[in-house]
Amino acid sequence: MYFVIVTQGIFLKGAGLVLLWPQITAMTVLGMGMLGLAVARFKVHIA
């Protein structure tokens, strides 16, 4: 849902990062968390 809000804000409303930083921050945190879990699972799978 964050991606949709950011995309609409940028393309349809011309909003900048100042208005969309909460959604961008949430997407970054979720992405980093998922990447961390994937790396941890991969290390377990390799070992």
C-alpha positions as CSV (number, residue, x, y, z in Angstrom):
1,M,0.0,0.0,0.0
2,Y,2.9,2.3,0.7
3,F,4.1,2.0,-2.9
4,V,0.7,3.0,-4.3
5,I,0.6,6.1,-2.1
6,V,4.1,7.1,-3.1
7,T,3.5,6.5,-6.8
8,Q,0.2,8.4,-6.8
9,G,1.8,11.2,-4.9
10,I,4.7,11.6,-7.3
11,F,2.9,11.0,-10.6
12,L,-0.5,12.4,-10.0
13,K,0.0,15.1,-7.4
14,G,3.6,16.1,-8.1
15,A,4.4,15.7,-4.4
16,G,8.0,15.7,-3.3
17,L,9.9,13.7,-0.7
18,V,8.9,16.2,2.0
19,L,5.3,15.0,1.9
20,L,6.0,11.3,1.2
21,W,8.9,10.6,3.7
22,P,6.7,8.6,6.1
23,Q,5.7,6.1,3.4
24,I,9.2,6.0,2.0
25,T,10.6,5.3,5.4
26,A,8.1,2.5,6.0
27,M,9.0,0.9,2.7
28,T,12.7,1.1,3.5
29,V,12.3,-0.4,6.9
30,L,10.1,-3.2,5.6
31,G,12.5,-3.9,2.7
32,M,15.5,-4.0,5.0
33,G,13.7,-6.3,7.4
34,M,12.7,-8.7,4.6
35,L,16.2,-8.7,3.2
36,G,17.6,-9.4,6.6
37,L,15.3,-12.4,7.0
38,A,16.1,-13.7,3.6
39,V,19.9,-13.5,4.3
40,A,19.5,-15.2,7.6
41,R,17.4,-18.0,6.0
42,F,19.9,-18.3,3.2
43,K,22.8,-18.7,5.6
44,V,20.9,-21.4,7.5
45,H,20.1,-23.2,4.2
46,I,23.7,-23.1,3.0
47,A,25.2,-24.4,6.3
